[in-house]
Amino acid sequence: MPKYSIVEGHDFTGNRSWDALQAASDEQLEKWAADENCKQRDNAAQELEDRRQRRIAAEYRASVAPKPKEQLKDCPSDAGMFCDKCGTNLLYDSQFCRKCGNALTAIATPLAPTVSSVATNNPNLGTIVFAGFALFSLVVSFVKGIVPIFLVEAVLWGALALYWHKKKPTSQATTAIVLLLAVAVAAGEGYLVGRQFGVKTYTYLQQGNIQYRVDEAAGRTDRLGTGGWEAVSFDRPAEPIPSADVFLAVSMSKGEWAFNNDVCFDVSNDSGFVLQDIWIQITFDPQPPEGNLFLNLKRYGGAPLDKGKSGRFCGSASRAFPSGSKWSYTITSEGGWK
């Protein structure tokens, strides 16, 4: 017969063994752990060690937990509590003025800012993004000559930046929305600014065997010919070409006065303009009674002459060539598009 019976709690079996260990006191567990004849000796020792570890963990958590600050009742309030009748400086929890006996109204002492409230004073992502959009729109507006639509856009972005700064949303969903909006707006603004400042975008059209391309930003339509793309029309009237470009960059040669009174020249356009019209003054020697002749020349076929191209320009004279005379010409003005 074993030395210890089940009634005495040593020969534990099944769940009853763990229940007995859990319910036993530390002293009982120490007794069982020291008894070589107890079958639950090892389990009793393990339970003792587990309890010791739990006590250590609880003591550590208690030591690092923040302790509430106690305000000294004999210390004047930082909030500056004064009697609203006589102005005497009072203790923070005073209910009556110690000088005049006036009943006081409780004044809430302001709490020190927490770590989270201090952190939210920093600019968040939405504030930075929207403020950047506002600044960008303002700069573009001034660069393009005070464009109202960009000024309105700058005001709207600025209002959003101010709203975001005050509300300070910090959720991940809100941050994702701001990032997507930033990417979309940046792409759109980059596309528009690129079109305005040198990045060409064309719409291509086909009419029979002829191919056209349209530059909406420049208001220009080109046609593909054997020599490449050449301008055929613009959506605005031609403008006068500065005299420096007229006399230095446009040259005329092989002047011919035909029997049908058409006056034609070979024209080379090295200016920075697309050439549409050339006005010349024709003088005669000897001079006829009608005097000199002013003539408007246009490219043969009607299309303008693009930059760096050459072509034939003709104009119809209003009278026949005076017999026995010599003629010369002077360019007076030109028209075209930048």
Summary of the structure (lengths in Angstrom):
residues: 338
radius of gyration: 48.1
end to end distance: 118.2
largest distance: 158.0
contacts: 828
relative contact order: 0.06
helix: 35%
strand: 26%
